[in-house]
Amino acid sequence: MKIRNLFFDSPWSWLWTPLGLAAAFPPLPFGPIAAVALVPFFRTAMRRGPGAMLAVGYAAGLIWSAATLYWIAWPTALGFIGAMLILPAAFAVFGCALSWLGGVWGGKALVTAPFLWAGLEIISARGDLAFPWNMLAVVCTPGPVWIQFADRTGAAGVSFWIVLLNVLVVAVLMNRRDVKRTAAAVTGLVLALLLPLAYGTRAMGRPALPEPAKPVRISLLQGNVDPYKKWTPAFLDSNFIIFDRLTRRAAVEYRPDLVVWPETATACYLRHRFLYLNWIKHLTDSLNLHILTGSHDYDWSAEDSIRTYNAAFLLRPGSWDIDRYCKMRLVPFSERVPWVDRIPILRRLAFRVRSDMGDYTAGDSTGVFVMTLRDGRSVRLSPLICFESVFPDLAVRCAAAGAEFLIVITNDGWFGDTSGPRQHAAIASLRAVENRRWIARCANTGISGFIDPCGRMVSKTRFNREEVLSGEIVPRSELTFFTRHPRLFGGTVLGADLFFLLAALVIRFRNRGRRLRGAA
């Protein structure tokens, strides 16, 4: 009885929820805890009012966010504080809404929990403050078999499923004295486990090459350059020497079609520094390979003002045609101050707090680069820069536009040897499954690796090491259900949320009217 009180009936039992979710999140190896972590929170939500659950939800969200995103404080304590103020709001709304619906339908309101959670995740991925890092689906990435149905629903569907498992566990506990209801709940729980397992096993057992396509040979260069050192002018030549040496090493050892340098590997405005641009161009011509690199870039606008970009360039052998992609999703309060164009005073306030806060311009179009290989074949690829890989819609747009594989370039060295770089690498597995595309991930300090269309990291580098990782990936052009209909699941979930809230509102008004008539 004491154990039961500790986990379910104590006023503080909801604390197990954020602690359990934090333990389930990569790189910790306790992912299965997520299937029961929400149970204490649900029990609390059915016993407390909406106002109390707003506070409880915010506290739970704060604990979970702080435990999993502590690494943000490494480069920016101010950014960490801002994230901790904003990110728990979704958990607070979830708790408040669930309690309010419980006041209408009682324990049956838990049926709405998967819809509410998935809907809030979808909404949280929109807008200038979007930072959907802590999607619940990430806890399943160490076991790829459980995320295979993301090619139908996207990552939000996996989060929906995890919350559903928690609801079914609560149903088993609540109805343990009723044999028929317990049997129904246990049956539902077993089916909820077996169906994704069967789908995942079948998906991962399919032939690796559904299309008669030859592989592309790629080398990823992990320069392991100190991100605080690389921007000093005295180190610029040394930075290029490192990647020159690694590129030549890859060419000799592997003879790749494409060599990938990480985000901002050039540490300068490459297109406007001809000495360094010619340096890379000489490499592509002399070694007869393509180089994709991250770099800063700028343009002059019609108003005679400068616009700076976090960009990726593809340089080809024997040609001065350079493809450019400008990062579309900028990190809030790091690369861009949100709403600064509409509220100019925000720029001045932000720069007073931190003078080096970025003022980049977001790109406005997906980059699909065409690369002609030595055998004459043409393949299409799309780059994603840094935390763009946590947004499902960007990868979908690339695949729908014709990209046959994705390249993620990033510089996670800002966060040190923490959970951040490892979580970032795990999240990319979801993008691979959603679109059934190979992903080559190149990080300055790690983790670099190749992720297959089933979300498996088939090879990877060690962290904080200078390494060259080479491998073959297979271009794929077929579109998944999710790639073709990326808004279907999300629209269905949000429509269901609206229906639940409106239905509960109608019932409340009807009950209130009856009470008033009875009193009269």
Secondary structure as GFF3:
##gff-version 3
##sequence-region A 1 520
A	DSSP	alpha_helix	2	4	.	.	.	ID=ss1
A	DSSP	pi_helix	5	9	.	.	.	ID=ss2
A	DSSP	three_ten_helix	13	15	.	.	.	ID=ss3
A	DSSP	alpha_helix	16	24	.	.	.	ID=ss4
A	DSSP	three_ten_helix	31	33	.	.	.	ID=ss5
A	DSSP	alpha_helix	34	37	.	.	.	ID=ss6
A	DSSP	alpha_helix	39	45	.	.	.	ID=ss7
A	DSSP	alpha_helix	50	69	.	.	.	ID=ss8
A	DSSP	three_ten_helix	70	73	.	.	.	ID=ss9
A	DSSP	alpha_helix	77	86	.	.	.	ID=ss10
A	DSSP	alpha_helix	89	105	.	.	.	ID=ss11
A	DSSP	three_ten_helix	106	112	.	.	.	ID=ss12
A	DSSP	alpha_helix	113	124	.	.	.	ID=ss13
A	DSSP	three_ten_helix	132	134	.	.	.	ID=ss14
A	DSSP	three_ten_helix	136	140	.	.	.	ID=ss15
A	DSSP	three_ten_helix	144	147	.	.	.	ID=ss16
A	DSSP	alpha_helix	150	153	.	.	.	ID=ss17
A	DSSP	alpha_helix	155	174	.	.	.	ID=ss18
A	DSSP	alpha_helix	179	204	.	.	.	ID=ss19
A	DSSP	beta_strand	216	222	.	.	.	ID=ss20
A	DSSP	three_ten_helix	233	235	.	.	.	ID=ss21
A	DSSP	alpha_helix	236	253	.	.	.	ID=ss22
A	DSSP	beta_strand	258	260	.	.	.	ID=ss23
A	DSSP	three_ten_helix	270	272	.	.	.	ID=ss24
A	DSSP	alpha_helix	274	287	.	.	.	ID=ss25
A	DSSP	beta_strand	290	300	.	.	.	ID=ss26
A	DSSP	beta_strand	306	315	.	.	.	ID=ss27
A	DSSP	beta_strand	322	326	.	.	.	ID=ss28
A	DSSP	alpha_helix	345	353	.	.	.	ID=ss29
A	DSSP	beta_strand	369	372	.	.	.	ID=ss30
A	DSSP	beta_strand	378	385	.	.	.	ID=ss31
A	DSSP	three_ten_helix	386	390	.	.	.	ID=ss32
A	DSSP	alpha_helix	392	400	.	.	.	ID=ss33
A	DSSP	beta_strand	405	410	.	.	.	ID=ss34
A	DSSP	three_ten_helix	412	415	.	.	.	ID=ss35
A	DSSP	alpha_helix	419	435	.	.	.	ID=ss36
A	DSSP	beta_strand	439	443	.	.	.	ID=ss37
A	DSSP	beta_strand	449	451	.	.	.	ID=ss38
A	DSSP	beta_strand	457	460	.	.	.	ID=ss39
A	DSSP	beta_strand	467	473	.	.	.	ID=ss40
A	DSSP	alpha_helix	481	484	.	.	.	ID=ss41
A	DSSP	alpha_helix	488	519	.	.	.	ID=ss42
###
